[in-house]
Amino acid sequence: MDVIKGLPAIDSHRDLHIWIIENLKMVPVPERAYGNFFEEHCYILLHVPQSLKTTQGPSSDLHYWVGKKAAAEAQGAAGTLVQHLQEALGGATVQHRDVQGYESDCFRSYFHPGVIYRKGGLASALKHVETNIYNIQRLLRIKGRKHVSATEVELSWNSFNKDDIFLLDLGKVMIQWNGPKSSTSEKARGLALTCSLQDRERGGRAQIAIVDDEGQAADLMEIMEAVLGCRVGNLYATMPNKSINQLQKANVRLYHVYEKGEDLVIQELATRPLTQDLLREEDCYILDQGGFRIYVWQGRMSSLQEKKAAFSRALGFIQAKGYPTYTNVEVVNDGAESAAFKQLFRTWSIKQRRNRNVGGISGTGKLSVVKLDVGNLHSQPELAAQLRMVDDCSGKVEVWCIQDLTRQPVHPKLHGQLYAGNCYLVLYTYQKMGQVQYILYLWQGHQATAHKIKALNSNAEELDLMYHGALVQEHVTMGSEPPHFLAIFQGQLVVFQRSTEHNGKGQPAPATRLFHVQGTDSYNTRTMEVPARASALNSSDIFLLVTAGICYLWFGKGCSGDQREMARMVTTVISEKNKEIVLEGQEPPQFWEALGGRAPYPSNRSLPEDVSNFQPRLFECSSPMGHLVLTEVVFFSQGDLDKYDIMLLDTWHEIFLWLGEAASEQKKAVAWGQEYLKTHPAGRSQATPIVLVKQAREPPTFTGWFYTWDPYKWTNNQSYEEVVEGSLRAISAISEITAVEYWGLPGIWTQSACSKWAEWAGKGPVPSRRQGLQPGGKRASGLSMASCGSLSPIFPSLNPLSGQEVHNFRLSRWPNNGRTGPLALQALKGSQDSSESELELGPNVSGSSTSISASSYHSSPRSMINGGLPREQLMHQAAEDLPEGVDPAHKEFYLSDADFEDIFGKSKEEFYSMAKWKQQQEKKQLGLF
């Protein structure tokens, strides 16, 4: 796009563009600084997805972000510039207003692994982030579940609490302190953000230390106390955030906004459930979602003046309602509504549908079996997801009926004959990519008792244990069976209302019964018993009337040839009596007598099934205060599924609950799915199937909703515990480090180094802070430490060491394995120095204090020995034959850059950017494992 009205050009090859408002102009933010926001500024963000799962919906999202300390002038400029940019982009754009700390899920979904709020303002946009600057002391409070944010807070123990993660950033060293009440999931996400900062701001050269247990991290705590002072009193517990629950979000109200003379009128039109026909294209509307979010809908025929006033009207509405000023605002245009907006309505159809036909799905969204090659479903998961079919239904089928609270097997001849008062388990076994897969359907009849439903669930759990957790479980309600369930019975599924059950018990079948046959092929046909009266008929379908002497097969005027063919096949399952075909309007008197006489029934041809145009949406589930809270991940991918999560994928026709292997509340998943449907603003059917999907057991009907899916991702992905405990033994430790500032010379020093320096000066050992030496305080001996521990008051006659002397200062230490490891200790040169000199430390010691180098997340470690070791001393050598100080698990660390490239055929940076398992594989092949 060319520069229009002074607006910057937009790179069409990037998804996300960010500008900061500086001197009332849009200044581009460097990509490496994306996710950093200064609280005294406003920003504009434009997101234009390059890869979309569907061509429907808006083409871009335009946000203006308001810092909590941004001036009114900057806010006004941001609003004006957004309006100009919107006009240049056209109508297919959703506009958002986001306030610091209360951003929409859409906004937060752009930033992985999180958003960072920075204090103050910015002199120049180019200084958003400067790499390799180490003269830093700051404290970040990291919080959030799926969407993480880090806020710069006061550098003091007063900022800490029991529940959050805190990052003490000292430039060369980054210490992540985990609150005692923080979850493993929060710790892992905090670590991902910490490692991201390490990569982007330190070029991967900073060391990361983790404090999980203060008692086992005494030395790291000593560093923290050197910077923060001694902690006085106990940590406080935070008050739980007042999360917006689903019931509050379901309280939707639609208002018509129009001008009457010189007055602006806002008139309430409707409440839940809303229908699309309430929106007229010549008008504008405000939709209030329980005060959680305010939408402004602009009809395509509304005036330009009305469109320009959208945000001001929304803010006026917020003020009139007494809602917080940070309430999120979203402006949508007619024909380019967001998925979140459309799902607030009972149904949503596109006025001008685009012709789409994806392998068997016609423009109406109906299944075209003739064109469907079911053999392609495994290789085309997107097709499987849209058709809701995992395969061609040629797998093994087992059925159990719940009787006397236990499961009783059903004879194969009776498969597909279900009773409304019962519950059934249907296990389907098939193969995908050479591996056996399972789907367990939990079918619940309308007349089933609560005891039977409970027994259904408990028996399903037993089966899942028998199959070692390999079952995908789908909860199915009578009358809402998914296509695959119907197809495994080859169109011969019949649901009886009252009859003798499989065990011979139950009520005897009545003499006259009526069955409604619906479907055109074996993939979509079901037959349901209905009340035997004339009002149950419908001209669009086929009915079977069973009497004591004869069966009538009644064809409505609107039925098709395919329907008739399927009906003839199904009726043999219900009755073997002779069948008399009866056409609508030509019924014999005996037909009406069996139904108790004539009665009105729907005689017009039924309209085509409404195909709502709803995009799939992904949510993280939690219940912090006992009620369901959902956090949406917009523009989702497989990477948004975390082992600690329970995620809800709403595809409208089905609800998937994805269970991470380490999720703590898996037993609540089904109840959460039911609560989601019950409180949905659109008034969703409670019979919508709910599918439980376990990590690494995902069927194609689930994976097909993701743009790409890596079936091997879970095998290559390290967990938080593995990163912290298992793979860091060769990483440099910081467990003995003490921060000291000597005459304005910031550095990283061990306690023993301080003592050795003191002894060298003839002043005796430096006492430990544990012995009473406090930052900024004085002892009886006259010793003191200021800030990080200035030594000048201790050694007034001591000349400062030169930079070279500091860099040459080395110690040795003996780790638990008894082998000697070098501890190369390099002090930082000064606040003005932004060189690439590195802090190099020895092997890690076990315990809760853990250090992480760049290699553990995303970055490349450097050799611990300057210049490297000869390859002959490293390759194909046993651990006991290696030179002293070499960690046998990371031999490649010690190669020179030239030898490394010669052996591996790639640079160290390229090697460490590979997946961990690929690194291990290459090392094995080259004798370096």
N, C-alpha and C positions, 0 to 999 in steps of 0.2 A: 504494500500500500504506500502510495506517495505521501509526502508530507502535506497535510491538509490543516488549514487554520493554525499553523504553527505547531502541529502535533508531530511527534517523531515517527520515522519510518518503522515498520514492523517486519521483523525477520520471519518469513513464512515457514522456515524450517524448524522453528522452536515452538514447543507447546506453551511455555510460560514466559511472559515478559513482565518486568517490574520496574516502575519508575518512582523516584522520590520527588516530592514537591519541594523545590528549592527556589527561593526568590520568585514564587508563584509560577514556576515553570516545571515541566516534567524532565527530570534528569535520569537517564538509565542507570540502574543498579548493576554492578558487575555480577555475573552468574555465580561466582564463587561466594558471593555475599547473600545469595537468596536464602530467605528464612530469618535474616537479621533485621530487626525493626527498631528504630530509635523512637522513644516515647514522645519526643517533642515534634515529631514530623507526621505528615500524612503521606500515604503511598497510593499508587494506582497499579492494579494487577490486571493483566489480560491473559486468559487461558484459552488457547485454541487447540483442542485435541487433534493430533495428527492421525490417530488410529481410533476409529469408533466401531463399536459392535453393531451399531444400527445407524441408519441414515436419518432416523427420525429425531425430533427434538432440536434444541438450540445448537448452534454451531460454535458458540463461544460464551465465556463468562467474564464479565467485567466488574472488578471490585474497586471500591475506594476504601482504604483503611485509615482509621483515625487513631493516632497515638493518644494516650490518656492525658498528656500534657501539651497536645498540639494547640496552637493558637487558632482563634476563630477565623482569622484571615486565611490561614493555610487550609482550614476545613472548607471554607467557601470556594477557594481556588480549586481544590480537589473535586468538589461537586460540579463546578463549571467545566473543568477539563474532561471529566468523565462524560458529561453530556455531549461535548464536542466530539469525543472519541466514539461515543455511541452513534452519533449521526453519521460519522465516517464509516463505521463498520456495517451499518444497516440494521434491520429489525431483528435478525436472527441471533440476538445476544441477550443474555440475562444479566441484569445489573444488580449489584449487591452493595450494601453499606455495612462494613464490619468495624467494630470498635475493639481496641486492645483488650485482650483477656476474655472477650465474648464473641469471638469470630464464629462464623458459620462452619458447619462440617465441611462444606464445599471448599472454603478457604483453607482450612487446616489440612485437607487431603492433599494439597499440593506439596507439602513439605515433609519429607522423610529425612531424618527421623524426628524432626520437631521444629518448633518456632522459638527464636531467641529474642527476648525483649531487652534492649540495651538502654542504659540511662542516658539522659541528656539529649543533645542535638548533634548535628553532623556538619562539620565545616565544609566538607566536600564529599560527594557521593563516591568518589574513587577511594576514599578511606574507610569504606564500610568494613572491610576486612583486610589486614595486611599480614601476609604470610611471613613466618620466621621472626616475628617480634616476640621477645621473651620477657621484657620488663613489664610483666603484668601481675597484678594481684586483684582478683575479683572473686566474688562468691555468687554462684547461680543456684537458685531454687528450682529443681526440676520436678514437675508434677504432671499428672494426666495419665489416662489409660491408653486408649488407641491413639489419640492425638496428644502428643507431648509438647509442653512448653517449658522454657527455661527463662526465669526472670532474674535480672541482676539485683541483688539485695545488699543491705548493709553488711560490711565485712566484720561480722561480730557473731558471737555465740547466741546473741538475742534473736538472730534470724532463724535459728534452727528449731525444728520440732520433731516429734516422734514418727510422723507419718510420711514425710516427703524424702526425696533424694536431694543431696546438696553436693555441688561440685566446687571445690576450692582450687581455683586455677592460678598457679604460680609460674606460668610460662613454660619452663622446662618440665615441670611436674604438675600433674593434674590428679587431685585426690578426690575420688567419689566416695562420699560418706552416705551410707544407706540408713535411713531411719529404722529403728527397731520394729516398727509396725508396718513398714513397707513390704509389699508382696514381691515374690520372685519375678513376676511379670513386670512390675514397676522398676525393679533393679535392672532387668535386662534391657528395658527400653531406655532407662537412664544411661546405661553403658553404651548403647548404640548412639545416643546423642553425644556423649563424651568422646567417643571414637571419631565421630563426624567432625567435631571441633578440632580434634588432634590432627585429622587429615587436612582440613581446609585452612586452619589458621596457623598450624605449626609444621605443615608439610610432612606430617607423620613422625616428627622427630621428638615430640614430648613423650615422657613416661607417664603411664596411668597407674595409679594405685587405688585399691578398693578397700574401704573399711566396712566390713560386714559386722564385725564384733569388736567393739572398742577394747575389750579385755584382752583379745588376742592380737591387737594391732597397736601395742603401746608406743612403738617407735613412730608410727604414722601419726598417732595422736600427739606425740611430742612436736612434730612438725606443725600440726594444726594449731597447737597452743602457742607456738612461737609466733604465729601470724595473728591469731584471733585472741590471744590472752587465755588465761585459765578460766574454765567454765565455772560459773557460780550458780548453784541451784540446779533443779531438775529441768529436763526438757518438757515442754508442754505438748499436749495432744491437740491437734487441730479439730475444729468443728467440721463435721461432714458438710460437703457442698450441697446446697439445696438444688438437687438435680431436677430437671423437668421430667416428670413421669409421663407414661403413654396416655393415661387418662386425661391429663391436662392438655396434651397435644391433640386429643380427639375433640376438644371443645372448639369447633370452628364456626365462625360467623361471617357471612358475606354482606358487604355494604355497597350500595350504589352511590357513586360520587358524581355530583353534577352541580352546575351553577344555576342559581335562580335569582335573576337580577344581578345584584352586586354581592349576593351571599353565596357561600359554598355550602351545599347541603350534603350530608352523609346519612343515608337512609338504610337501616338494616333490612335486608331482603330475606335471608334464609339462614337456617342452622343445619347441623349434621342430620342426615347425609345430604350433601350438595349434588346438584346435577349440572351437567355442562350447559344445558339449554338456558340456564339463568344468565349466562354471559352473552351480552349483545355486542356486536362488533363496532357499533358506533359510540359505545360508552366506555367509561373507566370504572373499576371496582377496587375496593380494598377488602382483602380476606385476612381476618384476624385469627391466627391459630393459637388460641389460648394465651395470648400475650407472649408466647414463645418466639414467634416470628410474624412479621407483617408483610403480606404480599400486596403489590399493586399490579393489577391486570389492565393492560391497555388494549382496547379493541383496535383492529386494523383501520377502522374508519374514524377513530377519535382524532381530535384536532392536535396539531403540533404543539399548541400552547398547553394543552392538557398533558401531553407526554413530557414536556419540559418541567411541569410542576409536580411530577410523580413523587420525587423524594421529599419535596417540601410538604406535600400533602400527607405523606406517610409520617413524617416527623411531627406535624401538627396533630395527627391522629394519636400518635404515641403520647404526646403531651396531654391531650384532652382525656385520654384514658388513664393517665397517671402511671403509665408503664415506665420502667427505667430508661434512661436516655441511651443506654447501650443496646436496646432491643434491636435485633437484626432486621434489616429491611431487604426485600428482594423484589425487583421490578421485572415483570415478564410481559412479553409482547404476544399478541394474538398469533397463534401458529408456531411459536417458538418457546413454549412453556417448558419449564424444568420438570424433571421426573418427580421431584418432591411436590410441586404444585399440582400436577395432574393426579397424583394419588390421593389428593384430598377430596376427589369427586368419585361418586359411585361408579361411573363409567366415563371413558374418554375415547372419542374417536377422532380420526384425522379427517378434516373436511375434504381435502384433496389428497387422496391416497396415492402414493407412488407405487408403480407396478413392481412388485418384488416376488420372485419365485426362487426360493433356495432349496433345491433338491427335494421337491415333494411338498413344499409349503407354498400355497397359492397366495395371491394378493389378499384374499380374505382370511388367511391364516388357517384354513382348514387342511386336513391331511389328505393328500392325493395318493392313495395307495398304489394306483396303477404305475405312477412314475417313481415310486419309492423303491430304492434298492437297499433293503435292510442290511445287506452285507457290508455296506459302507458306514454303518453307525459307529463301529469301534474306531475307524480311521477318521471319522468326521464327528467329533464330539459335539460340535456346534449344532449339527443336524439332529443328533440324538437328544440334545437338550430341548430344542424347539418342538420336536415331535413327542418328547417325553417317553422315548423308547430306548432301552439300553441295548437291545438286540432284536433278533427276529422271532423271539419267544419259542425257540426250539429246545430250550434247556429243560432240566428236570424240575418237576413240580411235586411238592409234598404239602398236604393239607391236614391240619388238626382242628378239631372242634373243641371248644372249652365246655366241658361238662363236669359237674361236681367239682368245680374249681381246678380241674386238671385238664391237660390236653389229651384228647383221644384221636387217634389217626382216622382219617376218612378214607374209605375205599376209593381207589382211582376212578371207578365207574360213577361215583357220586361227586367227583370234583366239579366245582362250579355250581352246585346246588346248595345254596345258602339260605339260612332262615333269619328273619328280621329280629327274632328274640335271642339270637345267639351271637357269639364272637368266634372268630376263626384266625388261625395262624397259617399263612401261606408262604412256604419257603421256596424260592426260585433259585436254582443253581445254574450258572452259565460260565463260560470261559471268555477272558479278555486278554489278548496278547499272551496266550499260553498259560495264564494263571486262572485258578478257580475263583469265582466271585459269587457273592450271595446277596439276595434281597429278601428280607422278611417283611411281608405285608401283615399288618395287624388290622383285620377287618372287623368293624363294629356295627352291629345291627341297630336300627332305630329303637327297637323295643328291648334291647339288652339291659339288664339290671346293673346297678353300680358294682355289685359283687362280681359279676362276670367280667366287667370292664377291668376291674382291679386284677382279677385272675389272669386276664389276657396279658396285661403288662408284666406281671410277675413271671408268667411262663415264657414271655419273650426274653426277659432277662436271663432265665435259665438256659434257653437255647443259645443266646449270645455267649454265655460262659462256656457252653459245650463246644462252640465254634471259635473259642479264644478271641472273642471280640471282633470277628471278621464280618458280622452281619450289618448291612445297611438296613435300617428299620424305617418303614413307611407306615404311618398311621392313616388308615383309610376309613371313611364313613360311608355307610350304605347310600347309594345314589350318586356319590361323587367319586367313583372309582377312576383312577388315572388310566390312560390308554393302554399302558403295558399290562396292567392288571387284567383288563378286559381281554387283551390279546392272548395271554397265556391260557385262557379257557376257550380260545378259538371261537369267540362270539356266542358261546353257549352258557354264559353266566345267567342264572335264573335265581331270583330272590323271592322266596315264599313268605307270605305273611303269617299264616297259621297252618300247621300240618304236623304229621307225625315226624319227630326228629330222628336223627341218626341212631339213637339208642332205643327207639321204640316208644319213648315217652312223649308227652305233650298232648295237645288237643287234636282230636280227629279232624280231618280235612272236611270242609263243608261240601255240600253236593254241587253248589254253583260257585265257580271262581272265574275271575277276570284277570288277564295278564296283558300288560302293556309292553309291546316290543318296539325298541328304539335302536336304530343303527342301520348302516348300509353295507358293512363288511365285517370280517372276523376281528378287525382291530378296534371297532368302536360300538359293537352291539351289546346291549344289556336288556334283560327282560325282568320286569318288576311286577309282582302281584299288587293289584289295586282293588279298592272296594268294588264289589260287583253291582254297580248301578250305572244307569245310562249317562249320568253327568260326568263320569270318569273318561268317556270317549273323547277323541280328538281327531278332527278330519285330516290332520297331517300325518298320522301314524297308523300302526296296525295293532289290533287287539285280538287275543285268543279267549273266547268264552267257552269254559268247560262246564257242561251240565251232566246230569246222571246218564243221559242217553247218547249225547252227541256233542261234538266240539265245533264251534263256529270260528272260522278265521275271517275276521272282519277287516276289509281294506278301506281305509279312509280315502276320500277323493284326492287328497294331496300327497299320497305316498308314491314313491318311485318304484321302478322295477327292481332295483337293488334291495330296497327294503322288503319287497315281497319275497325275493329269493332267500334272504336271511331268515325271514319269519317262518317259511316252510321248513327250514333246517332246525330252528330252535323249538318249534312246537312238538317235535318228536321226543324231546327231552321231558316235556311237561305231561303229555298224554299220548298213548298209543291208539286211542280211539280214532274212528274215521272222522275226517274233518271236512266240513262243508264250507266252501268259500262263499263269503257274503260281501257284496259290494255296498258301500254306503248309499242309502236311498232305496235299496232293493231287499231290505231285511224281511224275513218271514215273521209272522206274529209271534211264533215261539221264541224268537230271539229277544224281543222286547219283554215278553212275559218272564223269561229267565232273569232279566235285569230289573224286574219290578215295575215295568212300564216305561214309556217314553219320558224323556226329560231333556231340557236344553243342555247343550255341550258346545265347546268351541268349534265352530264350523268353518271359520276362515282359515286359509292356509297360514301356518305359522311363519312369522318373519324370520329371515336368516339370523342365526345366532350372532349376537353383538360381539364383535371382537375388539375388546378394549386395547388401546395402544399404550401399554405401560412398560417401561423399561425395568429390567431387574435392578434391585437395590440391595446393598450389603451393609449390615449393621453389626457392631460389637454389642454383645449383651452383658449386662451386669445388674446387680440388685444391691447397691450399697446401703440402702435404708429399708430393705424389705420389699420394694416395688421395682418393677422392670424399668430399666433405663437403657435406651438405645443410642448409640453413637454411630452416625453413618460415615462410611468411607466411600466418597464419590470417586469416580474414575478408578474403580478397584482393580486389583490384580491378585495373582496368587501370593505375591509377596506380602499382602495385607493379612494373610492367615498366619497366625502365630500359635505355637504349641500351647500357650497359656490361655488362649481365647475360646470363647463360644461365640460363633458368628451366625447371624441369621441372614440368609439369602432369600429375598422375596421375589419370585418370578411371576407373581400374581396367581397363577394356576396352582402353584405349589409353594410351600414354605420349607426351605432346607435349614436345618440346624447343624452347622459344622462344629465338631467337637475336637479341639486340640488335645493331643495326648496328655498334656499336663494340666488341662483345665480342671479347676477344683469343684465346679458346681454342675457336673454333667447330668446329674439326676433331675435338675430343674429345667432341663432344656425343653422338654415337651410342654411343660406348664408355661414356660415363657412363650413358646410358639402359640399356644392357645390364648394367652393374655394379649399377645400382639394382634391376633385376629379380632378378639373381642373388643379391643379399644381402638381399632383402626378408624380413622375419621371417615373413610368411605363406606363404613358399614359392611365389612367383609363377611362372607359366608363362613360360619363356624365349621363347616364340613370340608373346608379346603385341606387337602392332604398335607401332613407334616412329615418330613423325611429327616431321620437322624443319620448323619454322615460322619464317620470317624476319620481322623487324619490318616492319610496313606491308604484309605479304603474308598476313595471317591469314585462314584460311578460316572459314566460319560454324560448322564443327564444333569449332573452337577458341574463337572469340569467344562462342559461346553458353553457355559455362560461366561467363562473367562477368556480374555483375548488370546492368551497363550497359557499352556499348562505344561509344566515339567514334571513327569512322573517320578523322577529321581531326586527332586529337590529335597524331600524329607530325609533322604539317606546322606546327603552332603551337608546338611545344615547343622551347625553346632549350637547347642543350647547354652544358656547363660552359665549353668553349672560347669559344663564342659570347658567353656572358654576360661572361666576363673580358676577351676580346680585341676583340669586335666592336661591342658595344652600349653601351660606357661612356665614349665620348669626351667627352660633355658632362657627365659626373658629376664632382663636386668631387674634386680630387686631394689626397692627404695626403703627397705625395712629398717635400715640404720641411718637414714638421712635426717639431718637437722638443718633447717633453713637459717642462714646467718647473713647478715648484711654488715660488711666491714668497710667503714669509711665510704658509704655510698656505693660499695661494690657488692651487688647482690650475688649470691652464690648458693650452692647446695653443698652442705658439709655434714659429715658424720660427727657424732659426739666425740668419738675417739680422735678425729681429725682436729677438732677444736682443742682437745687436751694436748695433742702432740704439738700443735702450734704454740700453745701456752707454755709447755715445757721448753720448747725451743727458745722462747723469749725469756726463760728463766723466771717465770712468774708462777709456776705450779699448774696443776690440772684445773681445767674449767669445771666447776660443779655442774651436775645435771639439774635440769629444771625440776626433776622429780625430788631433788634434795632441797628445793626451796627457792631456786633462782627464777624470778618471774619477769616476763617482758615488761620493761619500763620501770621495774621496781629496784630496790637496793637492799643488799644484805648488810649485816654488821661489818663484814670485811670490806665494804665499800664497792663490791662488784655490782654491776647493773647490766641490763640488756634493754635496748630500745627497739621498737618495731620488731624486726625479725631477729634482733640480737646483735646490736653493734658492739664490737669488741674494743673500740677505742677507749671507753672509760676504764676497761679492765687493764689495757696495756697502753697507757698514755705515751710511753717512750718508744713504743714499737713502730718501726717504719713499715708502711704497707708493702706487701709482697708485690712484685711486678706481675703483670699478666702472664709472662712466660713461666715464672715460678709457680703460679697457681695451676697452670695447665700441666706442669710436670709433677705436681704433688700426687703421689700414688700410695695406696695401702694394699695390704693383702688380707684375705680372710679365708677361713676354712669352713665350708658348709658341712651339712650333716653327713654327706657321703665320705668325708675324710680327705677329699682331694682339694688341692689348692686352686683357688680361682682368683684371677686378677680383678681388682676393683678400681677401674680407672675413673678418677674423680675430677671433673672439669668444672671450675666455677664459671659463672657467666661474667662477661667482661664489663658490663656496665649498662646503664639504662639507655645509652645512646647506641649500643651495639646490637645490630640485627643480623649478625653473621650466622652461618649454618653450623657452627661448632656444636657438637653433640655431648649430651650427658651420657656416659657409658658406665654401666654398673655390672656387677657380677651376677652369678646365677641366683634364681629366686629361692627363698626359703619357704617351707610349708607354713600354713597357718591361715587365719582369716584375712590377714593383710596381704593383698595380692597386687603385683604390678603387671602392667600390660604394655608391651611395646607395639610398634606399628604393625607388626606381623599378625597379631591376633585379630585385628579387624582392618581390612582394606589396605594397610600400608606395608612398606618394605623395611625389614630390619637391616641395619648395617653390620658389617663384621665387627666382632669385639676386639680383634687384634689388628692394629694398623698394618696395612700392606698385605694381610692375609698370610695363610700358611701354604706350604707346597702341597700340591694335590696328592702326592704319594703318601703323605702323612695322614690323609683323611679318607681317601677312597679305599673301600674293601678292608677297612681296619676295624678290629674288634674294639669294644669300649675300653678295655684295659690297656690297649696299645696306642691310644690316642695321646697327643701332647697334653700336658697339664692345662687345666682350665677350659678344655674343649668339651662342650656338651654333646654326648653321642647322639641325641635326638635331633640335633640341628647342625650337623657337620658342614653343610653348605654355607652356613654363616661365615665360616673362617676362610673361604676361598677369596682370592683377589677378584676384582671385577673382571679382569681379562680372562683368568682361568674359569670363572663362572660362565662367562659367555661362550668360551670354547667348549666347555663340557656340556652345558645345557642347551646351547644354541639360541639363547635368549638372555636379555638383561635380567638383573635381580628384580627390577620393578615389574617386568612382564611376568616373571615367575611367581612373585608373591601376589599378583592380581588374579592368579588362577584359583580354582576351587581347591580346598584343602586336600581332598582325596586325589586330585590330579597331581598335586605337589608330591604327595607320598608315593604315588605310582612311579613318577619319574625318578625320584630319589632311590627307590628300590632297584630300578633298572640300571642306574649308574653307580651303584655301590656306595651310596651316601645315606642309606637309611639305617 
